């Protein structure tokens, strides 16, 4: 089942329907109930490792509140074995406080890379790196950003 086109379809559906469509219920279609989100190298505690789809849905919902027009554009994709790697650009208007950064009211766009592991037709695990915190702090005029 894990052919390249099927893996790509799963990850692109995740982004288009759930993330860009702001549809938390669509995450059930694309993600395992035991979804693991690995962000432990990130500077924000709220973006550290999460386990379970319910925890991931809560975090994604917080993104949708902080950035009501949140959107992700996939710029590059590499598919192989059981993984899809995407280089993306995402963001939106920073409308409410998020991760300890006050709302700037400005459009904040950040680059990132995500690695998605597919198991039994669902995304089971994600690893990511992004410039979210740095870009939000810069937009809010926080020194040292």
N, C-alpha and C positions, 0 to 999 in steps of 0.2 A: 504494500500500500504506500510505502514512503517513497514515491517517486518525486522528482524535483517539482513538477508542476503542481502536484497535490500539496506539497509542503508550502509552496509559494501561495497557493490559493488560501490555505488556512491562515497564514500570517497576514496576507493582504486583506482578507475578510475581517480579521481581528481589528485592523486599523480602520478600514472603511466603515464597517457597520457599528462596531462597539465604540471605538475612540472618536473617529470623525463624526459618527452619527450620534454621539453622546448617549448611547444606549447601554446602560449597565447590564441589562438582562441579556443582551447579545453576547456578553462575555461567557455565559453558560454554554453557548454554541461552540466557542473557540478554545476555551480554557478548561483544564482539568480541575475538579473540585480540590485537589491537593496542590494547586498551582504554587510554584515557588518563584518569588521575585527577589533577585539578588542585587542589592545595591549597597552592600556593606562598605564599598570603597568611597561612597558618596559622602559629602561633608554634612549633610542634613540627617539628623537622627530619624526623622519621619520617612526618609528615603532609604533606610537600611533594609535589611532582609525581612521579607514578609513570607508567611506560610499560610496557605489556604486562600481559596478564591474569595471568600467573604472579606478578608482583610484587604485584598487587592481591590475589590469593588469599592470599599470605603475610601481608599486612597484615590482611586480614579475619580470618584464622586467629588472629592475635595478639589482636585484639579479643575473639574467642570465648574465648580462654584467660583474658584479664584480666577479662572480664565473662561468666562462664559462663551467665548468664541474659539475655544481651544481647537487646534487642528494640527495634524501631522502630515508632512509630505515625505514619502519615501524617495530618496535620491539614488540609492544603490542597493542592490540585493545580491547576495551570494547564497546559493542553496547547495547542500550536499549532505549525504547520509541521513541524519535525523535532525539537522539544524538549518535555520535560516538566519543569516546575518543581514541586518539592514542599517544603512547610514541614513539618517533622517534629519529633518529640520522641523521643529514644532514650536508651538506657543500660541499666544493670543493676547488679548488686552487684560492686563493685571488689575482686576477690578476689586479684589478683597485681599486682606492679609493672608499670606501663605508661607508656611515654613519659617515663621518669625520675621518675614520681610513685609513691611507695610505696603499696601496697594499703591502703585504709582499712577494708575490710570493710563499707562502707556502700553503700546504694543511691545511685547517682549518675545523675541524669537531666539531659540537656542539650538545648537547642533547636538547630535548625539549618535551613539551606536548601540544597537541592541542585538543580542544573540538569543534566539528562540529555539528551544528543544521541543520537538514534536514526539509524542508517544500515544499510540492508539488513536491517531487522528485528532488529537487535542494538544494545545500548547501546555506542556507540563512545567516548563521552567524558562525563566528569562534572566539574562545578565545585561546590565546597561551601564553606560557612562554618558554623562551629558554636562552641559555648561549651564544648566538651569539656575542654580543658586547665584553664580557669578553674574549672569545676565539680569536676574531680578534685582540684585543689589545695585548694580550699575544704573538700572532704570530708576530706582528709588533714590539715587544719589547718596548711597551709603559709602562713606570713605573706605578706601582700601579694597573696593570692589574691582 
